[in-house]
Amino acid sequence: MPISTTSLPGRPDLGWSIGLQDPGTLDQWLDAIDRGFETATLDALKHRMELSTADLARWLGTSPRTLKRREDSGRLTAEESDRLFRLARLFERTVEVLESEADARHWLQSEQHAIGGRVPLEIARYEPGAREVERLLGRLEHGIPV
């Protein structure tokens, strides 16, 4: 059963922000996460989202020092890969809704009244927060007042 993906004109499917090609099936995504993404995926998203190493480490639930060790080994753990995938998916969805990477970066890092003045990128570190941010993006996409 194929994983649901959404394309933008001129953009590949899910995973474009971390330099991955969408493998096309849920099983293939799960296998890729289990193997752990190559650390080049970290750099791709770090630069695309303009995140510091410390911010990215915090998002992945680790330390900058551990990220350095991962870079030396060339591979993330499955848990880190899963968290990176969540962040990439959220960024890609925000770009889809706001139609601009710059606008997506700004929106994700700014306080949003609709979520109690919280910063989407901060609350999305955990699955309930990520779901709330996705819900808010859906409202924005459909023109529902937030």
Secondary structure, 3 states (H helix, E strand, C coil): CECCCCCCCCCCCCCHHHCCCCCCEHHHHHHHHHHCCECHHHHHHHHHHCCCHHHHHHHHCCCHHHHHHHHHHCECCHHHHHHHHHHHHHHHHHHHHHCCHHHHHHHHCCCEHHHCCECHHHHCCCHHHHHHHHHHHHHHHCCCCC
